[in-house]
């Protein structure tokens, strides 16, 4: 296995969070349950992975302790597909660093930026 970093997010409700991520195109190929409670899950989006673990605290903060950045294709099409079912923080826009991006807030108020290189 090649070395790679896989973030682990501590969330109050692993099952509800995994279910939310599935609605925006992630898969949950592996998880661990005990006594009917989901305690851990592996989420994938293309070749990207992120783990969810129990024990996180709820928050009403505008922005949480970290963000996820997802490199993808067809940002505008993805935004059009997701916009009515998610909390959009910023609609598609071009950045000074030559990316086309949009930002949503997940089930626990963590920001997810979807970005692709800006077409010239």
N, C-alpha and C positions, 0 to 999 in steps of 0.2 A: 504494500500500500504506500502511495506517495504521501509525504507529509502535507497536511492541510489543517486549517483552522476551521472549526465548526462552533459557532457561538451557541451558548446555552442561555435561554431566557427563563428566569424564574417568574411564574405567573400564578395568580390565585386559583385558576380553574383550568387545568391542562386540557380536559376534554372540550370545554366550550371554546378555548383558544384554538385548538387544533381544528375544530369544526369550522370556525370563522375563516381560518387560513385556507381550508379546502374550498370555501366559496369563492376565493379569488384565484384559484388555480394551483395551489400547493397540493401535494399528496402527503399522506401520513402512513408510510409503509411499515413502520415499526412503532410499537408502544408497549408500555408496561402498566398493568392494572393490578390492584390488590384490593380485595373486598369490594369490587365493583367501582372503585375509584381509579381513574387514570392518573398515574403519578409521573409519567414521563412519556414523551413522544418525539419521534424523529420526523421532521417535515422536510420535504424536498420540493424544489422548483427548478426544473431542468437538472443541471448538475450541482446546484447549490443545496446545501443542507443547513438546517438550524434545529436545535433541540429545545424542547420545552420541558421544564421541570417544575414540580410543585413547590410551594413556599413563597411565591411572590406576593407582594402587597398591592391592593387596589390603589389607584391614583386618579385624581381629577386634574393633575398638572397639565398645562398646555403642551409640554413636551417632556418625555421621560428621559431616563438616564442614558439611553443609547438609541440609535436609529439603525434600521437595516437598509442597505443599498443593494438593489437588485438590478444587475445588468440584464437587459432584455432587448428584444426587437419589437418594432411596431408599437412604440409608446402611445401614439395617438389612438390606435385601434384598441389597445389594452385599456386606456382611459375611458374610451367610449363604452366599452363592455362593462367596466366596473363602476363608473361614476354614480349610478343611481342606487348602488347597494353598499357604498362605503362612505366614510367621512373624508371628503377630499380637503386636504390642507392647502395645496397649491395645484391648479390645473396645469396642463402641459405648457411648458415654457422652455425657451432656449437659455442656456447659461453662458456666462463669460468664459467658462472652461470647455466650451464646445460640446456640451451634452444637451439632449432634449430630455426633459424630466417631468414627472408629476409626483406629488406626494400625497399619501393617504395616512390616516390614523387607524391602527388596528384595534381589535377588541379591547385591549388593555391600555390604549392611548399611546403606544409606541408608534413612531413615524416609520413608514416604509416609502423609500424613494425608488421609483422605477425609472431607469435611465438608459439611453442609447446614444452613441455618437451622433452629433448633429449632421444632417445631410447638407452638403454644400449646394 
